[in-house]
Amino acid sequence: MLDFKKILVPTDFSEPAENALRYAAGLALVERPQLTVLHVFQFPAYFFPDGSVITSSPDMVTELMTRIEGSLERARQIAEAAGATE
């Protein structure tokens, strides 16, 4: 068996990503490597030819962060259910 020290699981919170997380958590049962779940998100910004930029409103940022945090919590629960430890 391979000797994993760290496992990085990128996620877009889709069903295939959840399956990959379950698989990675299963691998983590054997040697107990560090399991990290990563989600990358770029806040929407709109660029115009004159160089001006319109960014996300504070309410939109708050809503997006709340949704992302909830999805990351679900990912943590999936990993723990598959045997990963906190």
N, C-alpha and C positions, 0 to 999 in steps of 0.2 A: 504494500500500500504506500501511497505517496505520503510524505511527511509535510503536511501543511502547517505553516506558522500563522498565516493570515488568509482570510477569504473575503474578497470584496464582491458584493452583490449589487450591481446597479439595477435600479427599478424605475419603471414608469407607471407602476401600480396596476398594470394589466394582469389578466389571468396567467399568461405565460410567465410574466415576471414573478408572480406569486409561486408558481410551480418551481422556478429556478431557485427561489429563496428556500422553499421546502427541501429541495435537493441539497443546497449548500448547507443548510442546518443539519441535515443527515450526515454530511461529511464531517461536520464539526463535532459530532458525537464521538468519533473515534479518537482523535488526537487533541481535541479541545483547542483548536486555533482561535484567534480573534476573528469574529465574524462582524463585518461592517456592511450596513445597508446604505447605499448612496442614491440620492435623488437630486438631480440638477434641474434648476428652473430659472429661466430668465424672465424678469418682469417685462411686460409689454411696453415698448416705447415706439413712438412713431416719428420718423425723421422726414423732414421736408427739404426740398431743393435749396431753400434759402438758408439752410443750416439750423433752423429751429427744431426743437425736440419737444414732444408732448409725452410725459410719462404717466404712469398709472396713478389714479387717485388714491389717497390714503385709505378710503373705504374698500377699494378694490384690493389693495395690498393686504389689508386685514383679513378680508374674506379668503383670499388665496392662501395666506399663511395658515389660517384655521383649517382649511381643507387639506393642505399638505401635512400639517401636524397630525390630523386625524388619520390620514393614509399611512404615515410613518408609524403611528401607534398600532394600526392594524398589521403592518409588516412585522413589528416587534412581537405581536401576539402569534402570528403565523410561525415565526422562527422559534419561539418558545414552545409552541404546541408540537413542533417537529423535533424538539429536544435541545435546542440551543439554550444556553444559560445567559443570564443578564450580565 
